[in-house]
Amino acid sequence: MTYQYPGDSVRRLRVMAAGVPGAHVVERVLPAPVETVWSVMGDLQGGFGAFQPDMRHVRVVRVHGDRVEALARSRHGFRARLRGFSRPGWCWLQSRFLIIGMAAAPEPGGGTRIALTGGVRVPGRAAIIPFGTRHELEKAASKLETLLDHPGDRK
């Protein structure tokens, strides 16, 4: 059975991010099929770390249906226990100090629309410290596009 990538996954990410003070959403249309794009984005232990500028290592420790728990380490040595949901075209993970949201959906006329949000979380609140987040999200989208153009560059 083939999972259908819902066209509303990007819209759902926009709504989720709208409820998080300080969150930005970066969107881009990539000239690749959604299955190809999500095979990188949704690969938390592989492709995800290759395009996220701050991630050095992610290890999925538990999956139950669409619920995911993962341990992440940043390039600066910070660690996070991320919990959330991942399904084709949609991922939302958070820890005490980090929020990550990703979505991908087929674009009418071809290609895939991606949306990224996230950043360092304000402790005790669903809010993101806004400094530098848009730049980091733009960097991640550009790196993802480069990885799709040159798949041999994945770590």
HELIX and SHEET records of a PDB file:
HELIX    1   1 SER A    9  ALA A   18  1                                  10    
HELIX    2   2 VAL A   34  MET A   41  1                                   8    
HELIX    3   3 GLY A   47  PHE A   51  1                                   5    
HELIX    4   4 THR A  133  ASP A  149  1                                  17    
HELIX    5   5 PRO A  151  ASP A  153  5                                   3    
SHEET    1   A 7 VAL A  26  LEU A  30  0                                        
SHEET    2   A 7 THR A 112  VAL A 120 -1                                        
SHEET    3   A 7 LEU A  98  PRO A 106 -1                                        
SHEET    4   A 7 TRP A  90  GLN A  94 -1                                        
SHEET    5   A 7 ARG A  79  ARG A  87 -1                                        
SHEET    6   A 7 ARG A  67  SER A  74 -1                                        
SHEET    7   A 7 MET A  55  HIS A  64 -1                                        
END                                                                             
